[in-house]
Amino acid sequence: AKYASLLKYHCSCINLLAMCASGRNASAKALLAPVTPLKLIIANILDTDVRKDGTREDAIDLDTLQYVKTPWVRLMHDVYFSSQDHTATSTMLCVERLWSGHLSSGEGDT
C-alpha cells in the first residue's frame, strides 16, 4: 500500500506538469522543456520496466506499467509535440532514440 500511494503521487505530479503545458501556453512550455528534457521523458517511457542491471522485469503488471507511462506520454505531447516552437521541434528531431526503434538505452542517453 505504501508503494501504491507513492506511485499515485508520482503520476499525479507528472500529470500536473503536463496540465501546466497544455493548450497554447507557450511560456509554460518554454519553462518546462529545460526541466523535463525529451531524452529523460523518453527514457522514462521506454525504460519503466528496466532493472538497475539493465534487464527487463518480466513479472510486472501491465496495467501498472501503462499507469506509469501514460503521464509521461502526456507530458511529452503537451511540452514537445503540441508546440509550434522551432526549438521544441528541433529537439524532437535530434533525439535518436525516439526515431531509431531501440528500446534499451545506450550509455549516456538519459
C-alpha positions as CSV (number, residue, x, y, z in Angstrom):
1,A,0.0,0.0,0.0
2,K,2.9,2.3,0.7
3,Y,4.3,2.0,-2.8
4,A,0.9,2.3,-4.4
5,S,0.5,5.7,-2.7
6,L,3.9,6.8,-3.8
7,L,3.2,5.7,-7.3
8,K,-0.1,7.6,-7.4
9,Y,1.7,10.7,-6.1
10,H,4.4,10.4,-8.7
11,C,1.9,10.0,-11.6
12,S,-0.2,12.9,-10.3
13,C,2.9,15.2,-10.2
14,I,3.8,14.3,-13.8
15,N,0.2,14.9,-14.8
16,L,0.2,18.3,-13.1
17,L,3.3,19.2,-15.1
18,A,1.6,18.1,-18.3
19,M,-1.5,20.2,-17.4
20,C,0.7,23.2,-17.0
21,A,1.9,22.9,-20.5
22,S,-1.4,22.0,-22.1
23,G,-3.0,24.4,-24.6
24,R,-1.4,27.4,-26.1
25,N,0.6,28.4,-23.1
26,A,4.0,28.9,-24.8
27,S,5.7,30.4,-21.8
28,A,4.8,27.3,-19.6
29,K,6.1,25.0,-22.4
30,A,9.3,27.0,-22.5
31,L,9.8,26.8,-18.7
32,L,9.1,23.0,-18.7
33,A,11.3,22.0,-21.6
34,P,14.6,22.5,-19.8
35,V,13.3,20.9,-16.6
36,T,11.9,17.9,-18.4
37,P,14.3,17.1,-21.3
38,L,12.9,15.0,-24.0
39,K,15.6,12.3,-23.5
40,L,14.6,12.0,-19.9
41,I,10.9,11.6,-20.8
42,I,11.6,9.0,-23.5
43,A,13.8,7.1,-21.1
44,N,11.0,7.1,-18.5
45,I,8.5,5.8,-21.1
46,L,10.7,3.1,-22.6
47,D,12.6,2.0,-19.5
48,T,9.9,1.9,-16.9
49,D,10.3,-1.9,-16.5
50,V,14.2,-2.0,-16.7
51,R,16.1,-3.0,-13.6
52,K,19.3,-1.4,-12.4
53,D,21.3,-4.2,-14.0
54,G,19.7,-3.4,-17.4
55,T,17.5,-6.4,-17.7
56,R,13.7,-6.1,-18.1
57,E,11.3,-7.1,-15.4
58,D,9.2,-9.9,-16.7
59,A,6.7,-10.2,-13.8
60,I,5.5,-6.6,-13.9
61,D,1.8,-5.9,-14.0
62,L,1.0,-4.5,-17.5
63,D,-1.8,-2.2,-16.1
64,T,0.6,-0.7,-13.7
65,L,3.2,-0.2,-16.4
66,Q,0.6,1.6,-18.5
67,Y,-0.5,3.7,-15.5
68,V,3.1,4.9,-15.0
69,K,3.8,5.5,-18.7
70,T,0.6,7.4,-19.5
71,P,1.5,10.7,-17.6
72,W,5.0,10.7,-19.3
73,V,3.4,10.4,-22.7
74,R,1.0,13.2,-21.9
75,L,3.9,15.4,-20.7
76,M,5.9,14.7,-23.9
77,H,2.9,15.5,-26.0
78,D,2.0,18.7,-24.2
79,V,5.5,20.1,-23.9
80,Y,7.0,19.0,-27.2
81,F,4.5,17.6,-29.8
82,S,1.8,20.2,-29.4
83,S,4.3,23.1,-29.6
84,Q,4.7,25.2,-32.7
85,D,8.0,26.3,-31.3
86,H,11.0,25.8,-33.6
87,T,13.3,24.8,-30.6
88,A,10.9,22.1,-29.4
89,T,10.6,20.7,-33.0
90,S,14.4,20.7,-33.4
91,T,14.8,19.0,-30.0
92,M,12.4,16.2,-31.1
93,L,14.3,15.6,-34.3
94,C,17.7,15.3,-32.5
95,V,16.7,12.6,-30.1
96,E,18.0,9.5,-31.9
97,R,16.2,7.1,-29.5
98,L,12.8,8.4,-30.5
99,W,13.3,7.6,-34.2
100,S,15.7,4.6,-34.0
101,G,13.4,2.0,-32.6
102,H,15.9,0.9,-30.0
103,L,14.2,0.0,-26.7
104,S,17.2,-0.1,-24.5
105,S,19.2,3.0,-23.7
106,G,22.8,3.3,-24.6
107,E,25.3,4.6,-22.1
108,G,24.8,8.4,-21.6
109,D,21.3,8.5,-23.3
110,T,19.5,9.6,-20.2
